[in-house]
Amino acid sequence: MAFSIRLISANQPAEVWKEMNRIGVSPEGLELMIGKGEFLIVKVSNISAPAANILKQEMLAKGGEVALGKEMAYLRSEVGEAIIMGTRTQYRRLLDLLPRQPFGLAALAQDLNHLLNTLEEEPPPLTLKNQRFEWGKKTYIMGIINITPDSFSGDGLLARDRLLTKVLRQAEAFLEAGADVLDIGGQSTRPGYTQISVEEEKRRVLPVLETLAQKIPLPLSVDTYKPAVAEAALAAGADLINDIWGLQGDPTMVKVAAVAQAPVIVMHNKTTPDYTDLMGEVASFLQNSIDLAVAHGLPREKIIVDPGIGFGKTPEQNLIVLNRLDELKALGAPILLGTSRKSLIGHVLGLPVDQRLEGTAATVAVGITRGAHLIRVHDVEEMVRVARMTDAILHSGNSFR
């Protein structure tokens, strides 16, 4: 009799679980073995050479591996980096012994344990305007409403007649199309944008927020990096702050959010696209934003992170961040992705802003598969469909326990 072999996808533990259950593995065996099908790679920085070599020997004993540079392996460097590779089960076995080792490895064990626990659960839910956002249950959609004359996407409403009527009409269309939250911005942040005053930005966004807060049931976000605008916007009806400088641009912004206990979207940003470790620096920036908010009294569950596609990055770097978005799951916060109509799509496809719908759809689908919880888009109706289809694929068979 000829053998029949086939590959089983390890992208989702549910599929491995289903196949083991199908061949009759006992419940006890399922619990024991499921962790062996999940492979994790973790980079550790600022580790001493002795600690790194002990870590390597311990992980090797568990069937895993730790990669070290030559200088670290031969103890010719005092401090360096290590890359740990193993299954979730191997990590758990490592953590049984690591706390008893010297050279600070007990502290590393705590960090690794926190990371594993974070990866096993979705971020805690967030309630906005009496609506509960349960991250991981579905992908949520944020519709963009630009109250500017110079939006890069060409959808700015400021220069049009009967502004409030048109804004309300757009908001109602977004609501009907399936948007979960609206993002209101009065200052363009396109490359080479023109700075406007605080008073001008208030003049643009406050009447809109006041109107939408009364007439639209959706939560409202104010897209601003100016504390005075954010404070006034919250008073006018905004439910959360979307800050492109991640609370790190102006020290007053975090105080505004903390006093109001307003949820915040903290975005990674940089003035120049020079990086030594792209993903490491993006994650570090966002972690600093989280720590800053928590230190000022804002609960962690009120913080959403955004990798800042199109901000301080080259087109190639933007593609890398999108493809490695799942690395930001380690932050333990919901991930917002904003790629809608952006220049990276134009760079890849050679298309103007008004022809980037399909390119946006591709980035949205990939972003969701990489762990995005909230998608910020101009084309709400179309991207709701993309998100629902992607969700259906990813969630198929997930009710396996």
Steps between C-alpha positions, in 0.01 A plus 500: 500500500642838398521771761301819451650819640384859504599825668290644784497876540656614825387861457219447747503260795132425431591309185761287678251438781228392254728256320623340824144472622398342167750216536379426853762658727373500860402830667798465731730449203352799321572728795852362530592523133329811364781724626749295300343620177554873567848625415618833642811704430597760759788748488667599827719811516739621769573150625840416651714238331490259798122532521464445126707183508307358795179588316627315193588186694166497681300545180704235319417260781131567436535432127509865395784729395658836577698681231801704614760702314856368512614767743227403744541125452874517577451746790700767319221754541352601834149587378314421178189345349348153480222348292299226672321244281260235618147378544271645762541179701880532491475857626276390787748230595781754484310725738481220756879519543610845387396688818762303696787604271742790570599806294153657499328206331225500763393844375515375140276210604242749625512691171467181294210381714324835451556477124356148477196599704449809282510295180247253635228763547352787303524850654224581750180649353441874479170683537451815292174696501318199651636273229721208599800425281595136554836466331542178307128435460489698175702765320370851574489774239583868555365735235707810416334842482748771401400859571789641298554666163823306431441137592745276310214269406292775343206450736538817710165666563600844625494680165150378416172684553262399780776330696298356787235360267762324291686368805179365650410336168844333484477386862155350441631319193792361701262388775276322250801340332613343828754736655558455872667835576562831319832687495469878464806700394549869429878508443646323198812296580590417142870536408582870482174600667432860599482561874185671624434673831325344796208741456461415133502128572237550770290705258505212258432201725295617799173578315530166322556309823210675671267414212609138462495436875130593502391330180726195447514210752855402407800586722699797373878531484682831461813476286731761652844535655417832672398475868278809492308364202467157663369651824241714318403207277430275798279771646320528163417130486808307391542162670869431435820670384699390195852644540750456213787563743392238751471743796871574458476812284371734770525411871162658567312253280530206739373723783193593295423133434561399862285775652211413267574126526461501121620199298790579267644369177877534522676494164866442423661794323846624412639799314743297284487137380835392644484180707746250642222258596173602333252280684691523826492879489132514405411266786722690745340834408151361549597335828630837620164655408317231695727544803457878485121473496490245782741708711254790476206287611344384173403130515677273251169385353443858378811498279500397133825482302560598137827414317477822297495377141610793284662694783878516527549194281596426141257303280707185553506553877122547498460165324728332754303641793174383344637150436639473855208668673442193717818576693312787665266250669765479771395850613170360624298785347247514216668581167364764263612490138471800268609428141201645315600655163853564629812565293645154553209369290571759234869407514432130444221531243596828335150636549360838613302540821160451337600157361631331815188314612626150412842574645338619821291183510813285476666683788186473711468125443867436576489734800209309651679168452803650677294605801342842436189556712386838364533626141496871415364556146346748258298241304289359782247293306762316297740444790222374727445228240872422484519481879194277532632258238844491659347448844291210368811328365708554814226403743391186312528200730614704796224376731697184559502461879 
